[in-house]
Amino acid sequence: MIQAFVFIEAEPARVPELVEELAGMKLASSVIKEVHALTGRFDLVALVESPDIVSLGE
């Protein structure tokens, strides 16, 4: 299993909504395990878990 942090830019008004939407979302063979709001250049950070590096890129 491989984990990666993905930094996301979003419209500030949508940040709370996106935290809810993205948490637990399944993508191909990856899963978004956690989503957190940030301050600074990026608005959100997501912890994504995948079986391998190739699956992470999908």
N, C-alpha and C positions, 0 to 999 in steps of 0.2 A: 504494500500500500504506500502511496506517495501523497504528501500534502503540499498545498501551495497557497500562498496568500495572493489574492487578486484585488488590486486597488481600482476603485470605480469612481468616475466623475458623474454627478447627477445634478438635476435641478434641485436647489435647496428645498423647495416646497414639497418635493416628492420623497425626500430622504426617509421620513418615518414610514411611509407606505412601502418603499422598496425594502426596508429592513424586514418587514412582515412577509412580503412576497417572495423574497429570495431565500429566506431561512428554510432549510430542508428541501429546497428544489432539487430535482434530479435532472441531470444533463447527460445524455448518452449513457456512459458508464461511470460518470462522476456524480458526486453529491456535494451540495453546499452545506457544510456542517454548521457554520456560524456566520453571522453578518453583524458588523458593528459600524456605527456612525463615527466619523472623524471630523476634525477641524483641519484646515490647511488646504493644500493643493487638491487632495482627494476627499470625497464625501463619505465613502463607504469602503470597508475592507471585508472581504469574504474569505473564509477558510474553506478550500475545496479539497476533497479527498477523492483520489482516483486509484485504480488498481496498478497503473503504470504510467510512465511519462507520455506514451503515445495516446492513451485514453485522455490524459489531462489536456492535450492539445485539441481534442475534438470538442 
